[in-house]
Amino acid sequence: MTISFDLTGKTAIVTGANTGLGQGIAAALAGAGATVALVGRSSMSETEAAIAAMGGKSFSIKADLSSIAPVGEIISETIRMAGSADILVNNAGIIKRADSLDFTEADWDAVMDVNLKTVFFLSQAFARHLVAENKPGKIINIASLLSFQGGIRIPSYTASKSGLAGLTRLLACEWASKGINVNAIAPGYFDTNNTEALRNDPDRNAAILARIPAGHWGQPEEIGGAAVFLASSASNYIHGTVLPVDGGWLAR
Ligand SMILES: NC(=O)c1ccc[n+]([C@@H]2O[C@H](COP(=O)([O-])OP(=O)(O)OC[C@H]3O[C@@H](n4cnc5c(N)ncnc54)[C@H](OP(=O)(O)O)[C@@H]3O)[C@@H](O)[C@H]2O)c1
């Protein structure tokens, strides 16, 4: 038997693909042969250019994921542009920082809407398409170390990412028999907009670095291999797992 990580002929939807981890994942999937639908509210030109420069294929779909309004159109537009939708990476996410004693309802709702509610309904729209077409597919949720740990000053983020780990397991249990793999990646501390406040705080930055066995903040290109693996046939018997890509953080 030959193990294949080749995604030629597959179409992958990546949310929040304009920057950070989503950009790294989109580039890796394109590098493995997939056509990538870059979904988000900002210009995707930087990611499109990077993918084109390596000879890959992508197109962009404008969507604000703070509500579930665009989920149906994201799937139909992907199929219209590429002919199929085979892989969904739920990467877009936000974080709000404040002490729990001061945390507002607005910050609670904003994070839960993007990080959890839209992820569920976009996954539902994607799975409905696969089931209607009787096709297999792959869903990869971008979870967090806060799917395993508590953290501080990010109550809605921890609730959303812990919830996302549970949702990953539930959807895997419901959809594995339909040929849909649902898994998650839990990134450790990566150098992106999401963690800028931590890196700018000398004490937090030093404490975080001291605990990472690999000794450095993750770079967006270090997340792509796990995404290619979970998107490929090499992971066909893997369902409901949350795979840490964390430089060894959880092993400490
Ligand atoms: N960096 C880390 O250390 C780390 C660790 C664990 C988990 N994660 C997770 O990894 C994922 C990517 O984060 P990142 O680190 O790459 O941070 P980032 O640079 O802030 O990227 C977040 C992405 O989500 C998009 N997004 C946010 N709200 C959106 C909305 N309403 N509609 C459409 N797109 C929206 C952003 O678009 P805009 O640029 O337009 O805002 C951006 O593309 C997130 O789910 C995050 O929680 C990150």
The ligand as a Gaussian input file, in Angstrom:
#p B3LYP/6-31G(d) Opt

LIG

0 1
 N       -1.325000      32.188000      16.982000
 C       -1.464000      31.285000      17.905000
 O       -0.556000      31.129000      18.727000
 C       -2.678000      30.425000      17.969000
 C       -2.696000      29.423000      18.929000
 C       -3.793000      28.592000      19.007000
 C       -4.847000      28.759000      18.144000
 N       -4.820000      29.746000      17.211000
 C       -5.965000      29.857000      16.327000
 O       -5.532000      29.865000      14.989000
 C       -6.503000      30.511000      14.176000
 C       -5.804000      31.547000      13.314000
 O       -5.298000      32.558000      14.159000
 P       -3.927000      33.328000      13.897000
 O       -3.034000      33.015000      15.006000
 O       -3.473000      33.118000      12.504000
 O       -4.407000      34.827000      14.158000
 P       -4.759000      36.012000      13.165000
 O       -3.548000      36.402000      12.424000
 O       -5.441000      36.999000      14.038000
 O       -5.798000      35.356000      12.140000
 C       -7.159000      35.223000      12.424000
 C       -7.888000      35.050000      11.114000
 O       -9.297000      34.965000      11.363000
 C       -9.933000      35.913000      10.537000
 N      -11.193000      36.393000      11.082000
 C      -11.420000      36.851000      12.326000
 N      -12.698000      37.283000      12.432000
 C      -13.279000      37.079000      11.217000
 C      -14.564000      37.335000      10.690000
 N      -15.549000      37.891000      11.420000
 N      -14.818000      37.009000       9.404000
 C      -13.846000      36.462000       8.638000
 N      -12.605000      36.213000       9.078000
 C      -12.322000      36.527000      10.368000
 C       -8.931000      37.053000      10.454000
 O       -9.268000      37.943000       9.420000
 P       -8.813000      39.509000       9.531000
 O       -7.339000      39.537000       9.260000
 O       -9.635000      40.154000       8.494000
 O       -9.138000      39.951000      10.938000
 C       -7.672000      36.254000      10.198000
 O       -7.618000      35.829000       8.875000
 C       -7.535000      31.097000      15.137000
 O       -8.667000      30.249000      15.224000
 C       -6.787000      31.114000      16.453000
 O       -7.642000      31.078000      17.557000
 C       -3.763000      30.585000      17.115000

